[in-house]
Amino acid sequence: MTLTQVLLDETEVTYAVLERLVRRVADDELSWKPSEGHDWMTVGQLLMHCVSFGCGKAVKGFVSGEWPIEVQSDEADVHVPPASSLPAVHSVQEALDLLAEDRRVTVTCIRAAGESNLLSRRTTAPWGGRELSLFQQLLEMLKHLVQHKGQLFYYLKLMGKTVDSHDLWGV
């Protein structure tokens, strides 16, 4: 098995499970957020984060060197904005459409990366962090999406939806 295939397999599983979780949300639940604590994203904001910068744009940035403007910064100390300022999807269908496009971008870029580049090319993210192989950076972006998939899973549980480990892992 190649490193490219490892990334593609992880991509397919992650996006398939995330899509099933997104389909568990209703349009009238997009404004829901946990009542305890502070600075939580709403469901709509979480979905927008997953589908707009959860994985695809960053994978494209690492592979092509073309980064979206929102991650380009000359400052060494870039902070995450408060949840209240984050954009949200307006419908579940919008989230599903954007998720499909993000998945397409991720798969296309992984295939374009080239097996030999995955270990030999080293890079850092524009938001900082240590230099890693291209394979590690792409895997980190998939792990980022998995983290938010888990966040959506727990949001659904807190909303009273019946979800279990099968819904989280797709087994």
C-alpha positions as CSV (number, residue, x, y, z in Angstrom):
1,M,0.0,0.0,0.0
2,T,1.3,3.5,-0.9
3,L,1.2,6.6,1.3
4,T,-1.2,8.1,-1.3
5,Q,-3.6,5.2,-0.8
6,V,-3.4,5.6,3.0
7,L,-4.4,9.2,2.7
8,L,-7.1,8.5,0.2
9,D,-8.6,5.7,2.4
10,E,-8.6,8.0,5.4
11,T,-10.2,10.8,3.4
12,E,-13.0,8.6,2.1
13,V,-13.9,7.2,5.5
14,T,-13.7,10.6,7.2
15,Y,-15.8,12.4,4.7
16,A,-18.4,9.6,4.5
17,V,-18.9,9.5,8.3
18,L,-19.0,13.3,8.5
19,E,-21.6,13.4,5.7
20,R,-23.8,11.0,7.6
21,L,-23.5,13.1,10.8
22,V,-24.3,16.3,8.9
23,R,-27.4,14.6,7.5
24,R,-28.5,14.1,11.2
25,V,-28.9,17.9,11.6
26,A,-32.1,19.8,10.7
27,D,-32.1,23.3,9.3
28,D,-33.8,24.6,12.4
29,E,-31.0,23.3,14.6
30,L,-28.2,25.3,12.9
31,S,-28.3,28.0,15.6
32,W,-27.9,25.4,18.5
33,K,-24.8,25.5,20.6
34,P,-23.9,24.0,24.0
35,S,-25.4,26.0,26.9
36,E,-22.5,25.4,29.3
37,G,-19.1,27.2,28.9
38,H,-18.4,30.0,26.5
39,D,-17.2,30.7,23.0
40,W,-18.8,27.7,21.4
41,M,-19.6,27.6,17.7
42,T,-23.2,27.1,16.7
43,V,-23.9,23.9,14.7
44,G,-24.0,26.1,11.6
45,Q,-20.6,27.6,12.4
46,L,-19.2,24.2,13.1
47,L,-20.5,22.9,9.8
48,M,-19.1,25.9,7.9
49,H,-15.7,25.3,9.6
50,C,-15.7,21.7,8.6
51,V,-16.6,22.4,5.0
52,S,-14.7,25.6,4.4
53,F,-11.4,25.1,6.1
54,G,-11.7,21.7,7.7
55,C,-9.4,20.0,5.2
56,G,-9.5,20.8,1.5
57,K,-8.2,24.3,1.4
58,A,-5.3,23.4,3.6
59,V,-4.5,20.2,1.7
60,K,-4.5,22.3,-1.5
61,G,-2.2,24.9,0.2
62,F,0.3,22.2,1.3
63,V,0.3,20.5,-2.1
64,S,0.2,23.6,-4.4
65,G,1.6,26.3,-2.3
66,E,-1.5,28.4,-3.0
67,W,-3.0,29.4,0.3
68,P,-6.4,31.1,0.8
69,I,-6.1,34.7,2.0
70,E,-7.6,33.8,5.5
71,V,-4.4,31.9,6.4
72,Q,-1.9,34.3,4.9
73,S,-0.3,36.4,7.6
74,D,3.0,38.1,8.2
75,E,2.4,37.9,12.0
76,A,4.1,35.0,13.8
77,D,1.3,34.9,16.4
78,V,-2.0,34.3,14.5
79,H,-5.0,33.8,16.8
80,V,-8.3,32.1,16.1
81,P,-11.2,34.6,16.1
82,P,-14.0,34.3,18.7
83,A,-16.8,31.9,17.7
84,S,-19.2,34.8,17.5
85,S,-17.4,36.2,14.5
86,L,-17.3,32.9,12.5
87,P,-19.5,32.4,9.5
88,A,-22.2,29.7,9.5
89,V,-24.0,27.7,6.8
90,H,-27.6,28.7,6.1
91,S,-28.9,25.2,5.5
92,V,-27.9,21.6,5.8
93,Q,-28.0,21.3,2.0
94,E,-25.4,24.1,1.7
95,A,-23.2,22.2,4.2
96,L,-23.6,19.0,2.1
97,D,-22.8,20.8,-1.1
98,L,-19.7,22.5,0.3
99,L,-18.6,19.2,2.0
100,A,-18.8,17.4,-1.4
101,E,-16.6,20.1,-3.0
102,D,-14.1,20.0,-0.1
103,R,-13.9,16.3,-0.4
104,R,-13.3,16.6,-4.2
105,V,-10.5,19.2,-3.6
106,T,-8.9,17.0,-0.9
107,V,-8.9,13.8,-3.1
108,T,-7.7,15.7,-6.2
109,C,-4.8,17.3,-4.3
110,I,-3.7,14.1,-2.6
111,R,-3.6,12.4,-6.0
112,A,-1.7,15.3,-7.5
113,A,0.9,15.4,-4.6
114,G,3.0,12.6,-6.0
115,E,4.1,9.6,-3.9
116,S,7.8,10.6,-4.0
117,N,6.9,14.1,-2.6
118,L,4.9,12.8,0.3
119,L,8.1,11.9,2.3
120,S,10.8,13.9,0.6
121,R,9.1,17.4,0.6
122,R,9.1,19.1,3.9
123,T,7.0,22.1,4.7
124,T,5.5,24.2,7.5
125,A,2.0,25.6,7.8
126,P,1.5,29.3,7.4
127,W,0.0,29.4,10.9
128,G,3.1,28.0,12.4
129,G,4.2,24.7,13.8
130,R,7.1,22.5,13.1
131,E,8.4,21.5,9.7
132,L,6.9,18.1,8.6
133,S,6.9,15.9,5.6
134,L,4.1,16.6,3.1
135,F,2.5,13.3,4.1
136,Q,2.5,14.3,7.8
137,Q,1.0,17.7,7.0
138,L,-1.8,16.2,4.9
139,L,-2.4,13.6,7.6
140,E,-2.6,16.4,10.2
141,M,-5.3,18.1,8.1
142,L,-7.3,14.9,8.0
143,K,-6.9,14.6,11.8
144,H,-8.2,18.2,12.1
145,L,-11.3,17.2,10.2
146,V,-11.7,14.1,12.3
147,Q,-11.5,16.2,15.5
148,H,-14.4,18.4,14.3
149,K,-16.3,15.3,13.2
150,G,-16.1,14.2,16.8
151,Q,-17.2,17.7,17.9
152,L,-20.3,17.4,15.7
153,F,-20.9,13.9,17.1
154,Y,-21.0,15.3,20.7
155,Y,-23.1,18.2,19.6
156,L,-25.6,15.7,18.3
157,K,-25.5,13.8,21.6
158,L,-26.0,17.0,23.6
159,M,-29.0,17.8,21.3
160,G,-30.6,14.6,22.4
161,K,-30.1,12.7,19.2
162,T,-29.5,9.0,19.4
163,V,-25.9,8.5,18.1
164,D,-23.3,5.9,19.1
165,S,-19.8,4.8,18.2
166,H,-21.1,3.3,14.9
167,D,-22.1,6.8,13.9
168,L,-18.7,8.2,14.9
169,W,-16.5,5.7,13.2
170,G,-18.7,4.3,10.5
171,V,-18.4,0.7,11.5
